[in-house]
Each structure stands twice: as C-alpha cells, then as structure tokens.
C-alpha cells in the first residue's frame, strides 16, 4: 500500500514536472523522488512495519530509510540518464518508460531489500527478533 502510494506520487509528480512544468528529466525525477520518499516512509513506519524497528529512534530510522531510497533513486536516474543522454531516447514517453518503468522496477527491488533488512529490522510483535526461533505453545 505504501509503495503504491509512493509510486503514484513519484509518477504523477514526474509527469507533471517533466511535461507542463518543462523541467529536465533528471531534475523532474529528483524532485518527484523527494515527494515519494516522504510518502513511503510515513506509509511504512505507520503501516507496513509499524511494530518493528523503533529502538533506533525515528530520526535515525528515517536517515537509513532516506539513504536506502537515495540508492534506489540513483538506480532510476542511471536508467533515465542512460536512456535519454546515451541512447538518445529523448521524448517524454521514453523518459517515463526508462525512469518510472525500468528504473523503478530495479529500484523497487533494492528498496525492498534495504527497507526490510536495514531500516525496519527490529522484532515484529508476532515473530520475535530476526533469526530468532519462535516457539509455538501447545503443539
């Protein structure tokens, strides 16, 4: 849910900034990333991972979350820059496909791994600590 909302913000802002606002592809993608990152953190912290990883404190946790998302954004920017500037696919549609399609798919894999293992890695209420065996009563 949080990822879908963040993707919608990222895509919507990128298309708007790239099209009607007339910004360059890398600037538009960088700005859309900032908006999506904030939405994704709130969604993950209050939703998906609400019972995990609060020991580090919210500021440190957001710093880690932001770093993981910057790494994902760099993957997207690399795909966008390669397509736009190296391969010469300079249309708005090509920018959306490379930045919000291919780049987003690769970045999502990186972000999922990083968010789960580095940011929200504390024990969940129903599972215990990571790697800890959970004992089932009565069976």
Backbone as CSV, one residue per row, in Angstrom:
resi,resn,N_x,N_y,N_z,CA_x,CA_y,CA_z,C_x,C_y,C_z
1,UNK,0.822,-1.189,0.000,0.000,0.000,0.000,0.873,1.262,0.000
2,UNK,1.866,1.295,0.897,2.748,2.464,0.968,3.543,2.606,-0.327
3,UNK,3.997,1.473,-0.850,4.759,1.503,-2.098,3.925,1.991,-3.269
4,UNK,2.669,1.560,-3.315,1.774,2.004,-4.383,1.498,3.495,-4.321
5,UNK,1.283,3.999,-3.104,1.052,5.441,-2.935,2.296,6.230,-3.322
6,UNK,3.466,5.749,-2.887,4.715,6.436,-3.224,4.958,6.405,-4.733
7,UNK,4.669,5.269,-5.365,4.830,5.164,-6.814,3.911,6.149,-7.530
8,UNK,2.665,6.241,-7.062,1.721,7.187,-7.667,2.202,8.624,-7.544
9,UNK,2.712,8.987,-6.372,3.252,10.343,-6.171,4.461,10.562,-7.074
10,UNK,5.356,9.572,-7.109,6.562,9.690,-7.933,6.210,9.855,-9.411
11,UNK,5.359,8.989,-9.913,4.978,9.043,-11.325,4.209,10.316,-11.650
12,UNK,3.208,10.647,-10.813,2.404,11.840,-11.065,3.230,13.121,-11.057
13,UNK,4.070,13.257,-10.048,4.928,14.448,-9.983,5.906,14.493,-11.151
14,UNK,6.498,13.341,-11.475,7.462,13.312,-12.581,6.815,13.739,-13.891
15,UNK,5.666,13.171,-14.202,4.973,13.510,-15.458,4.597,14.988,-15.471
16,UNK,4.107,15.499,-14.357,3.718,16.914,-14.274,4.940,17.832,-14.373
17,UNK,5.995,17.522,-13.652,7.202,18.364,-13.683,7.900,18.293,-15.041
18,UNK,7.886,17.117,-15.649,8.546,16.931,-16.949,7.728,17.557,-18.067
19,UNK,6.409,17.444,-17.995,5.535,17.942,-19.058,5.178,19.401,-18.888
20,UNK,4.071,19.704,-18.184,3.599,21.088,-18.069,4.610,22.054,-17.443
21,UNK,5.400,21.577,-16.505,6.374,22.479,-15.864,7.635,22.656,-16.696
22,UNK,7.886,21.732,-17.611,9.013,21.860,-18.531,10.393,21.641,-17.929
23,UNK,10.464,20.948,-16.811,11.769,20.689,-16.213,12.482,19.570,-16.961
24,UNK,13.797,19.547,-16.859,14.585,18.480,-17.460,14.304,17.155,-16.781
25,UNK,14.654,16.052,-17.435,14.301,14.743,-16.897,14.951,14.430,-15.548
26,UNK,16.208,14.774,-15.366,16.878,14.446,-14.108,16.390,15.325,-12.954
27,UNK,16.124,16.588,-13.228,15.583,17.482,-12.202,14.189,17.045,-11.794
28,UNK,13.347,16.728,-12.787,11.978,16.283,-12.507,11.988,15.000,-11.692
29,UNK,12.847,14.051,-12.040,12.904,12.784,-11.319,13.424,12.992,-9.900
30,UNK,14.390,13.863,-9.723,14.931,14.133,-8.387,13.871,14.734,-7.470
31,UNK,13.094,15.670,-7.978,12.045,16.300,-7.178,10.894,15.334,-6.892
32,UNK,10.524,14.534,-7.875,9.444,13.575,-7.644,9.881,12.520,-6.631
33,UNK,11.154,12.193,-6.624,11.694,11.253,-5.647,11.529,11.770,-4.220
34,UNK,11.808,13.033,-4.000,11.705,13.600,-2.651,10.282,13.489,-2.108
35,UNK,9.302,13.800,-2.937,7.909,13.672,-2.515,7.529,12.226,-2.241
36,UNK,7.946,11.327,-3.112,7.616,9.913,-2.949,8.305,9.319,-1.730
37,UNK,9.514,9.746,-1.435,10.261,9.224,-0.294,9.543,9.547,1.017
38,UNK,9.054,10.755,1.142,8.332,11.145,2.360,7.059,10.315,2.525
39,UNK,6.317,10.126,1.446,5.093,9.325,1.488,5.411,7.872,1.842
40,UNK,6.459,7.328,1.250,6.832,5.936,1.505,7.243,5.723,2.957
41,UNK,7.998,6.646,3.530,8.413,6.475,4.924,7.207,6.476,5.860
42,UNK,6.348,7.436,5.689,5.163,7.521,6.557,4.318,6.248,6.410
43,UNK,4.111,5.806,5.185,3.327,4.595,4.956,3.961,3.357,5.562
44,UNK,5.274,3.231,5.439,5.959,2.075,6.007,6.038,2.138,7.526
45,UNK,6.360,3.304,8.058,6.517,3.441,9.512,5.185,3.289,10.247
46,UNK,4.119,3.800,9.667,2.815,3.740,10.334,1.954,2.573,9.869
47,UNK,2.371,1.931,8.793,1.577,0.841,8.241,2.337,-0.465,8.203
48,UNK,3.022,-0.715,7.120,3.658,-1.990,6.852,4.531,-2.492,7.994
49,UNK,5.409,-1.643,8.516,6.361,-2.061,9.550,6.085,-1.381,10.895
50,UNK,4.858,-1.068,11.194,4.536,-0.287,12.390,4.998,-0.930,13.689
51,UNK,5.115,-2.233,13.769,5.525,-2.882,15.001,6.990,-3.250,15.053
52,UNK,7.779,-2.791,14.092,9.177,-3.204,14.013,10.120,-2.015,14.042
53,UNK,11.290,-2.225,14.592,12.419,-1.326,14.437,12.300,0.051,15.046
54,UNK,11.660,0.215,16.191,11.559,1.534,16.803,12.693,1.821,17.779
55,UNK,13.557,0.844,18.056,14.619,1.028,19.029,15.649,2.066,18.611
56,UNK,15.856,2.240,17.333,16.881,3.157,16.840,16.433,4.604,16.901
57,UNK,15.158,4.859,17.092,14.644,6.221,17.077,14.228,6.610,15.673
58,UNK,13.203,7.414,15.598,12.631,7.788,14.300,13.595,8.592,13.419
59,UNK,14.402,9.450,14.017,15.303,10.273,13.199,16.361,9.401,12.528
60,UNK,16.971,8.514,13.294,17.979,7.612,12.718,17.323,6.683,11.703
61,UNK,16.142,6.185,12.037,15.412,5.289,11.145,15.098,5.979,9.822
62,UNK,14.644,7.237,9.900,14.353,7.966,8.658,15.635,8.217,7.871
63,UNK,16.740,8.485,8.569,18.025,8.667,7.881,18.420,7.428,7.092
64,UNK,18.271,6.253,7.704,18.547,4.997,6.999,17.583,4.797,5.838
65,UNK,16.310,5.080,6.087,15.294,4.943,5.047,15.624,5.855,3.863
66,UNK,15.991,7.095,4.173,16.334,8.053,3.127,17.554,7.574,2.341
67,UNK,18.568,7.039,3.030,19.779,6.546,2.351,19.448,5.392,1.410
68,UNK,18.614,4.460,1.859,18.204,3.341,1.006,17.454,3.863,-0.211
69,UNK,16.603,4.849,0.001,15.834,5.405,-1.106,16.684,6.236,-2.049
70,UNK,17.720,6.891,-1.532,18.658,7.604,-2.408,19.361,6.602,-3.326
71,UNK,19.762,5.463,-2.770,20.385,4.427,-3.604,19.420,3.977,-4.698
72,UNK,18.137,3.808,-4.343,17.139,3.450,-5.351,16.949,4.541,-6.388
73,UNK,16.953,5.790,-5.935,16.806,6.916,-6.867,17.987,6.986,-7.828
74,UNK,19.175,6.678,-7.332,20.357,6.675,-8.211,20.221,5.616,-9.299
75,UNK,19.644,4.489,-8.960,19.379,3.452,-9.970,18.421,4.003,-11.024
76,UNK,17.342,4.673,-10.576,16.387,5.256,-11.524,17.037,6.328,-12.394
77,UNK,17.829,7.196,-11.768,18.496,8.259,-12.522,19.491,7.683,-13.521
78,UNK,20.168,6.612,-13.146,21.101,5.959,-14.060,20.361,5.420,-15.286
79,UNK,19.224,4.757,-15.053,18.421,4.250,-16.178,17.923,5.396,-17.056
80,UNK,17.428,6.455,-16.423,16.912,7.607,-17.153,18.018,8.307,-17.938
81,UNK,19.150,8.546,-17.276,20.268,9.216,-17.946,20.832,8.396,-19.093
82,UNK,20.940,7.092,-18.904,21.436,6.210,-19.955,20.509,6.246,-21.164
83,UNK,19.203,6.145,-20.911,18.233,6.163,-21.997,18.201,7.517,-22.715
84,UNK,18.141,8.600,-21.937,17.965,9.937,-22.507,19.236,10.463,-23.180
85,UNK,20.352,10.364,-22.474,21.574,11.013,-22.949,22.523,10.098,-23.721
86,UNK,22.560,8.820,-23.395,23.482,7.914,-24.075,22.821,7.245,-25.275
87,UNK,21.628,6.695,-25.067,20.936,6.004,-26.155,20.141,6.951,-27.045
88,UNK,19.915,8.194,-26.590,19.254,9.196,-27.408,17.735,9.127,-27.442
89,UNK,17.121,8.423,-26.514,15.661,8.375,-26.446,15.192,9.577,-25.629
90,UNK,14.963,10.716,-26.297,14.724,11.970,-25.601,13.282,12.410,-25.463
91,UNK,12.326,11.585,-25.882,10.925,12.007,-25.765,10.454,11.873,-24.316
92,UNK,9.360,12.578,-24.007,8.783,12.475,-22.662,8.336,11.038,-22.377
93,UNK,7.775,10.376,-23.358,7.326,8.989,-23.181,8.506,8.066,-22.877
94,UNK,9.600,8.229,-23.604,10.785,7.406,-23.341,11.343,7.670,-21.948
95,UNK,11.283,8.929,-21.506,11.742,9.263,-20.160,10.882,8.582,-19.095
96,UNK,9.573,8.544,-19.324,8.677,7.889,-18.363,8.956,6.385,-18.331
97,UNK,9.137,5.773,-19.490,9.405,4.330,-19.545,10.721,3.994,-18.858
98,UNK,11.762,4.749,-19.143,13.069,4.422,-18.559,13.163,4.796,-17.091
99,UNK,12.626,5.944,-16.699,12.732,6.389,-15.312,11.699,5.792,-14.391
100,UNK,10.440,5.767,-14.835,9.349,5.302,-13.978,8.968,3.857,-14.271
101,UNK,9.510,3.280,-15.299,9.238,1.876,-15.621,10.411,0.993,-15.260
102,UNK,11.395,0.957,-16.133,12.568,0.104,-15.936,13.324,0.497,-14.665
103,UNK,13.612,1.785,-14.524,14.351,2.251,-13.351,13.609,1.984,-12.061
104,UNK,12.304,2.195,-12.053,11.507,1.962,-10.852,11.489,0.487,-10.486
105,UNK,11.398,-0.397,-11.468,11.380,-1.838,-11.183,12.685,-2.265,-10.506
106,UNK,13.803,-1.829,-11.039,15.095,-2.180,-10.439,15.263,-1.537,-9.065
107,UNK,14.868,-0.283,-8.947,14.992,0.429,-7.673,14.084,-0.176,-6.613
108,UNK,12.924,-0.674,-7.005,11.999,-1.283,-6.055,12.618,-2.516,-5.403
109,UNK,13.311,-3.311,-6.186,13.988,-4.481,-5.621,15.022,-4.062,-4.583
110,UNK,15.816,-3.059,-4.909,16.824,-2.556,-3.976,16.168,-1.969,-2.731
111,UNK,15.136,-1.178,-2.902,14.457,-0.539,-1.766,13.787,-1.561,-0.857
112,UNK,13.165,-2.581,-1.434,12.520,-3.602,-0.622,13.551,-4.291,0.270
113,UNK,14.657,-4.710,-0.336,15.697,-5.368,0.435,16.235,-4.436,1.524
114,UNK,16.573,-3.211,1.167,17.150,-2.272,2.124,16.202,-1.885,3.244
115,UNK,14.945,-1.659,2.902,13.962,-1.267,3.912,13.736,-2.399,4.903
116,UNK,13.630,-3.594,4.397,13.354,-4.746,5.260,14.557,-5.141,6.105
117,UNK,15.763,-5.078,5.556,16.935,-5.573,6.271,17.707,-4.499,7.024
118,UNK,17.659,-3.257,6.571,18.457,-2.209,7.201,17.646,-1.232,8.043
119,UNK,16.444,-0.912,7.619,15.668,0.145,8.280,14.730,-0.418,9.335
120,UNK,13.830,-1.292,8.925,12.826,-1.845,9.829,13.198,-3.286,10.170
121,UNK,14.355,-3.477,10.778,14.863,-4.815,11.030,14.659,-5.290,12.457
122,UNK,13.943,-4.537,13.250,13.689,-4.933,14.632,12.682,-6.053,14.698
123,UNK,12.446,-6.570,15.892,11.489,-7.664,16.021,10.071,-7.204,15.727
124,UNK,9.321,-8.079,15.104,7.899,-7.786,14.892,7.131,-8.402,16.050
125,UNK,5.964,-7.891,16.375,5.219,-8.387,17.529,4.864,-9.866,17.437
126,UNK,4.700,-10.393,16.228,4.283,-11.780,16.081,5.412,-12.741,15.740
127,UNK,6.622,-12.241,15.506,7.707,-13.107,15.079,8.926,-13.117,15.993
128,UNK,9.111,-12.143,16.820,10.320,-12.075,17.637,11.444,-11.415,16.873
129,UNK,12.649,-11.547,17.386,13.825,-10.920,16.768,14.165,-11.615,15.455
130,UNK,14.812,-10.883,14.513,15.215,-11.513,13.266,16.134,-12.705,13.547
131,UNK,15.862,-13.837,12.941,16.671,-15.029,13.135,16.303,-15.829,14.375
132,UNK,15.446,-15.312,15.214,15.045,-15.988,16.451,13.975,-17.013,16.126
133,UNK,14.110,-18.193,16.707,13.102,-19.229,16.519,11.907,-18.927,17.416
134,UNK,10.750,-18.994,16.851,9.520,-18.718,17.605,8.959,-20.056,18.077
135,UNK,8.723,-20.157,19.376,8.185,-21.364,19.957,6.660,-21.302,19.939
136,UNK,6.060,-22.353,19.449,4.610,-22.428,19.377,4.119,-23.229,20.572
137,UNK,3.198,-22.663,21.329,2.652,-23.315,22.519,1.633,-24.367,22.129
138,UNK,1.621,-25.474,22.883,0.585,-26.477,22.761,0.655,-27.372,21.542
139,UNK,1.773,-27.417,20.836,1.770,-28.245,19.653,2.937,-29.031,19.548
